[in-house]
Amino acid sequence: MTNLALGVKTSSLNERDAVRRALIAGERSGEPQSFDFAEFTRRKLAQHAVKVPNAETRAAMEESRAMMAARQPRFASAQALFDDLEKPA
């Protein structure tokens, strides 16, 4: 057997030993408990729900779409863009 084959065999034995230990730990952890998969799914979906943009963001998105559709730039020059970015809020 080559070193590579021995490495694969050793790795396979380590994996089987880890699975065996996990199964034993699970058996010793107590009586099985029911698991409500539907409730778990609802909870996770609510936790990671996609949030909708607020009104200001939606307005900016619509403005951007309208500008792209009209193919009209918001600023006449790069300097006008920088001037707008630098003015106080």
C-alpha contacts under 8 A as a table, 3 or more apart, distances in Angstrom:
res1	aa1	res2	aa2	distance
1	M	5	A	6.05
1	M	6	L	6.67
2	T	5	A	5.18
2	T	6	L	6.27
3	N	6	L	4.97
3	N	7	G	6.04
4	L	7	G	4.99
4	L	8	V	6.27
5	A	8	V	5.15
5	A	9	K	6.15
6	L	9	K	5.02
6	L	10	T	5.99
7	G	10	T	5.08
7	G	11	S	5.99
8	V	11	S	5.03
8	V	12	S	6.04
9	K	12	S	5.05
9	K	13	L	6.20
10	T	13	L	5.07
10	T	14	N	6.16
11	S	14	N	5.06
11	S	15	E	6.21
12	S	15	E	5.13
12	S	16	R	6.23
13	L	16	R	5.10
13	L	17	D	6.06
14	N	17	D	5.04
14	N	18	A	6.13
15	E	18	A	5.07
15	E	19	V	6.25
16	R	19	V	5.10
16	R	20	R	6.07
17	D	20	R	4.99
17	D	21	R	6.15
18	A	21	R	5.15
18	A	22	A	6.18
19	V	22	A	5.06
19	V	23	L	6.17
20	R	23	L	5.19
20	R	24	I	6.27
21	R	24	I	5.15
21	R	25	A	6.12
22	A	25	A	5.08
22	A	26	G	6.11
23	L	26	G	5.04
23	L	27	E	6.20
24	I	27	E	5.09
24	I	28	R	6.24
25	A	28	R	5.14
25	A	29	S	6.13
26	G	29	S	5.17
26	G	30	G	7.69
27	E	30	G	6.68
36	D	39	E	5.41
36	D	40	F	6.26
37	F	40	F	4.97
37	F	41	T	6.06
38	A	41	T	5.09
38	A	42	R	6.22
39	E	42	R	5.09
39	E	43	R	6.13
40	F	43	R	5.14
40	F	44	K	6.19
41	T	44	K	5.20
41	T	45	L	6.04
42	R	45	L	5.16
42	R	46	A	6.12
43	R	46	A	5.21
43	R	47	Q	6.11
44	K	47	Q	4.93
44	K	48	H	6.17
45	L	48	H	5.24
45	L	49	A	5.57
46	A	49	A	5.01
53	P	57	T	5.76
53	P	58	R	6.01
54	N	57	T	5.41
54	N	58	R	6.19
55	A	58	R	5.08
55	A	59	A	6.12
56	E	59	A	5.16
56	E	60	A	6.30
57	T	60	A	5.07
57	T	61	M	6.14
58	R	61	M	5.00
58	R	62	E	6.20
59	A	62	E	5.12
59	A	63	E	6.13
60	A	63	E	5.00
60	A	64	S	6.09
61	M	64	S	5.08
61	M	65	R	6.20
62	E	65	R	5.05
62	E	66	A	6.10
63	E	66	A	5.15
63	E	67	M	6.15
64	S	67	M	5.12
64	S	68	M	6.17
65	R	68	M	5.10
65	R	69	A	6.08
66	A	69	A	5.07
66	A	70	A	6.12
67	M	70	A	5.13
67	M	71	R	5.84
67	M	72	Q	5.62
67	M	73	P	6.82
67	M	74	R	7.37
68	M	71	R	4.81
68	M	72	Q	6.77
68	M	73	P	7.99
73	P	76	A	6.76
75	F	78	A	7.17
75	F	80	A	5.83
75	F	81	L	5.77
76	A	80	A	6.43
76	A	81	L	7.99
77	S	80	A	5.17
77	S	81	L	6.56
78	A	81	L	5.06
78	A	82	F	6.35
79	Q	82	F	5.08
79	Q	83	D	6.02
80	A	83	D	5.03
80	A	84	D	6.18
81	L	84	D	5.18
81	L	85	L	6.28
82	F	85	L	5.01
82	F	86	E	6.16
83	D	86	E	5.23
83	D	87	K	6.31
84	D	87	K	5.50
